[in-house]
């Protein structure tokens, strides 16, 4: 539930529910999702505190049991959350390193959440490589993430990644043919579960409309995006 609230953009409820529970959660999952939410909201010190919770759980688990498999996805949570925090702080070199380390841990883990973990790190890796200027490598990683989501039949992630790919096509002119109509159609056809992806799509539509002088229509999309952006406290957007 905490993870769902973070993803749909109700960050205040996620904190109200998750903060009292994260120290009791021996899986590290609640601290992981809260760290993502705090990083998005620009509350970097709080995100670091959540990372420390994951590290403490990891240390306790290592004392109790031996062997890599006993750690589950804890190492993944740590590297993924660290990488995402670096991403929002614009330290893309560290973000790429974190995503790659997280991918190694996700590939090695035995957990029902392993396929989802792999999608998350490929997604972070793709966005980080694009920010680093390695656009084609980043798009390739995102397409791998989308393929994995489609195989998993996780429509929400598949649609979210499709929006990211479409946005980069628009930004970098990778496939500029009828881009505004394609973005507008995606707004109707693609139904991602996370508020971030919906906002990204509306922001890119607004940008494209502004470039074409259609300011009134652009403002309408910005007003609609504002609801999700304010709900998730997303500082980047």
C-alpha positions in Angstrom: 0.0 0.0 0.0 2.8 2.4 0.8 4.4 1.7 -2.6 1.1 2.2 -4.4 0.5 5.5 -2.6 4.0 6.7 -3.7 3.4 5.7 -7.3 -0.1 7.2 -7.6 1.1 10.5 -6.2 -0.5 10.5 -2.7 2.8 11.1 -0.9 1.3 12.5 2.3 -0.7 9.4 2.9 2.3 7.2 2.0 4.4 9.0 4.7 1.6 8.9 7.3 1.3 5.1 6.8 4.9 4.2 6.1 7.0 6.2 8.5 5.8 4.5 11.7 6.2 1.1 10.1 9.5 1.3 8.2 11.6 0.5 11.3 9.5 -2.7 12.0 9.7 -3.9 8.4 12.3 -6.5 8.1 12.1 -6.7 4.3 13.3 -3.1 3.7 10.5 -2.6 1.1 8.7 0.3 3.0 11.9 2.2 3.4 12.7 1.7 -0.2 9.4 3.2 -1.5 9.6 6.1 1.0 13.2 6.8 -0.2 11.9 7.1 -3.8 9.1 9.4 -2.6 11.3 11.7 -0.6 13.9 11.8 -3.4 11.2 12.9 -5.9 9.9 15.5 -3.4 13.4 17.0 -3.1 13.6 16.0 0.6 17.0 14.5 0.1 18.0 14.3 3.8 14.8 12.2 4.5 15.7 10.0 1.5 19.1 9.4 3.0 17.5 8.4 6.4 15.4 5.8 4.5 18.6 4.5 2.9 20.1 4.2 6.4 17.1 2.1 7.5 17.7 -0.3 4.5 21.4 -0.5 5.5 20.4 -1.4 9.1 18.0 -4.1 8.0 20.8 -5.4 5.7 23.3 -5.5 8.5 20.8 -7.4 10.8 20.1 -9.9 8.1 23.7 -10.5 7.4 24.3 -11.2 11.1 21.5 -13.7 11.3 22.0 -15.6 8.1 24.9 -16.5 5.8 24.7 -16.6 2.0 23.7 -14.1 -0.7 20.2 -15.6 -1.2 19.2 -14.9 2.4 19.5 -11.2 1.7 16.6 -11.3 -0.9 16.3 -8.0 -2.6 17.8 -5.8 0.1 21.0 -5.1 -1.8 18.8 -4.2 -4.8 16.7 -1.8 -2.7 19.9 -0.1 -1.5 21.6 0.4 -4.9 18.3 1.3 -6.7 17.3 3.9 -4.1 20.9 5.3 -4.0 20.9 5.5 -7.8 17.5 7.2 -8.0 18.6 9.8 -5.3 21.7 10.5 -7.4 19.5 10.9 -10.5 17.2 13.5 -9.0 20.4 15.3 -7.7 21.6 15.3 -11.3 24.7 13.2 -10.5 24.0 10.9 -13.5 27.4 9.1 -13.3 26.4 7.8 -9.9 22.9 7.1 -11.0 24.2 4.9 -13.9 26.5 3.1 -11.4 23.7 2.6 -9.0 21.3 1.3 -11.6 23.9 -1.2 -12.9 24.8 -2.4 -9.4 21.0 -2.8 -8.7 20.6 -4.8 -11.9 23.3 -7.3 -10.9 21.5 -7.8 -7.5 18.1 -8.1 -9.2 19.4 -10.7 -11.6 20.9 -12.7 -8.7 18.0 -12.5 -6.3 15.4 -15.2 -5.7 12.2 -13.4 -5.0 8.6 -13.1 -6.4 9.5 -9.4 -6.9 12.6 -10.2 -8.9 11.1 -9.5 -12.4 9.7 -6.2 -11.2 13.1 -5.2 -9.7 14.8 -5.9 -13.0 12.3 -3.6 -14.8 12.9 -0.8 -12.3 16.7 -0.8 -12.7 16.5 -1.0 -16.5 14.2 2.0 -16.4 16.5 4.0 -14.1 19.5 3.0 -16.2 17.7 4.1 -19.4 16.8 7.5 -18.1 20.2 8.0 -16.5 22.1 7.2 -19.8 19.9 9.6 -21.7 20.7 12.3 -19.1 24.4 11.4 -19.5 24.1 12.1 -23.3 24.1 8.5 -24.3 20.6 8.7 -25.9 20.6 5.6 -28.0 22.0 3.4 -25.2 19.4 4.9 -22.9 16.5 4.2 -25.3 17.8 0.7 -25.8 17.7 0.0 -22.0 14.2 1.5 -21.8 13.0 -0.8 -24.6 14.4 -3.7 -22.7 12.5 -2.6 -19.7 9.3 -2.3 -21.7 9.7 -5.7 -23.2 10.2 -7.2 -19.8 7.1 -5.4 -18.5 5.1 -6.7 -21.5 6.2 -10.3 -20.9 5.3 -9.9 -17.2 1.9 -8.5 -18.3 2.4 -5.5 -16.1 0.5 -3.0 -18.2 1.1 -0.1 -15.9 4.9 -0.2 -16.2 4.7 -1.0 -19.9 2.5 2.1 -20.5 4.8 4.2 -18.3 7.9 3.2 -20.2 6.1 3.7 -23.5 5.4 7.3 -22.4 9.1 7.8 -21.6 10.1 6.5 -25.0 7.6 8.7 -26.8 8.8 11.7 -24.8 12.4 11.1 -25.9 11.3 10.7 -29.5 9.7 14.2 -29.2 12.6 15.8 -27.3 15.4 14.5 -29.5 13.5 14.3 -32.8 14.1 10.6 -33.1 10.7 10.1 -34.8 9.1 13.6 -35.2 6.3 12.6 -37.6 3.0 13.7 -36.2 4.5 13.9 -32.8 1.8 16.1 -31.2 -1.1 13.9 -32.4 0.9 10.8 -31.2 1.4 12.3 -27.8 -2.3 13.3 -27.5 -3.4 9.8 -28.6 -1.1 8.3 -25.9 -2.9 10.5 -23.3 -6.1 8.5 -24.2 -4.7 5.1 -24.9 -1.9 4.7 -22.3 -3.0 4.2 -18.7 0.1 4.1 -16.5 -0.5 3.6 -12.8 2.0 6.2 -11.6 1.3 10.0 -11.5 4.8 10.8 -12.7 4.3 9.3 -16.1 0.9 11.0 -16.7 2.5 14.3 -15.7 5.5 13.7 -18.0 3.2 13.1 -20.9 1.1 16.3 -20.3 4.3 18.4 -19.8 5.7 17.2 -23.1 2.4 17.9 -24.9 2.5 21.4 -23.3 6.1 21.9 -24.5 5.3 20.9 -28.0 2.2 23.1 -28.1 4.1 26.1 -26.8 6.7 25.6 -29.6 3.8 25.7 -32.1 2.2 28.8 -30.5 -0.9 27.0 -29.2 -0.6 28.6 -25.7 -4.2 28.2 -24.5 -4.2 24.5 -25.2 -0.8 24.2 -23.6 -2.0 25.9 -20.4 -4.9 23.5 -20.2 -2.5 20.5 -20.1 -0.3 22.3 -17.6 -3.3 22.8 -15.3 -4.2 19.1 -15.5 -0.6 18.1 -14.9 -0.4 20.3 -11.8 -2.8 18.1 -9.9 -0.6 15.1 -10.1 2.7 17.0 -9.6 1.5 18.8 -6.5 0.0 15.5 -5.1 3.4 13.7 -5.4 5.4 16.8 -4.4 7.6 16.1 -7.5 10.3 18.8 -7.4 11.8 17.9 -10.8 8.5 18.4 -12.6 
